[in-house]
Structures are given as structure tokens and as C-alpha cells.
Amino acid sequence: MDKRPKRRKSKDNPYILDYCEENHIFQVKFKDGEGILHIVEVNECIFKEFDLFELKDKSQMNEFDNHIEHSGMTEITLNKLSVVKDTSIEEKIIIKNRNNELHRAIERLPEVQKRRIKMYFF
């Protein structure tokens, strides 16, 4: 049999396509519900349709993998993937308290130091 390119298949795709160059025979292999392997010889037109279906199926799987948000993603995993990290309420409160303490400490400095700090940092 001719070595066909190995493609990723959907789990709903139960058949295997084979082509024998020597005898010019196109085959479709599949297992039935009882697990018995069946080999069916088909003409070239039907073989090409099966091949085209495999390509379309692969294209749809790639589209799903690359562009559609998967339902298995939880809020936690989506938050980890986000570019802009949102700070928690506790962190916001801590930052606000530190800033207030910093401004109070700056206000207690002598006028020259206070003016320099405000000019260089604020």
C-alpha cells in the first residue's frame, strides 16, 4: 500500500484510507460495532471525497484548537492568562495605606527636603 500522510483524526472518524499504486486500488478500512475489520474497495472519486472530508475535519479541529475558547477553562486559569493582572482588594488597601504614610512622613520633613522630594519624585 502507498504510504499516505499521517493526519490527526477526529475521534468520530472511524475509517482508514489506503491506496495501492501497483494495482491502482483504493480502499477504505473500518471496524464495525462488533470490532470486526472491514476492507471496502472504492473508486477514485469516492476515495477523493473521503480524503477531502479528512482534510476538512482536520481544518475544523485546528480552528477549534487555535481560536475557540475551551469550556474547560476556569476563571482561575483565564485570570492567569490575562495580560493585565488585577490586584486584590487587600493589596489595594495596603498600597493606599503605604502611600498615606509616605505623604505624612514627607509633610513632617523640613521645607527644603519636602520641596526636593516633591520636585524629583512627584
C-alpha angles and dihedrals in degrees: 000000000000115000106246122197113272110243133187108250135204116247086241091061105090100171137085123210121219133179127193111205095192096058097022091234123156116204137186115200124195141153121238127221092280093052096253113146115233124193116200124187112219135179123259095259094057091043090055090050091053089048091049090049090053091051093049090047091052090048091053092048090051091048090051094047095047106036114019121082109240117234091224091073112105128205090260095054092044089051090051090053095049117110096215108056113213114221119229123247091252092054091048091052092048092050092048092050092049091050091050091050090048093052091048091050091049091051090056092056123098115273096256094051091043091052092048094049092048091047097048102036107025 
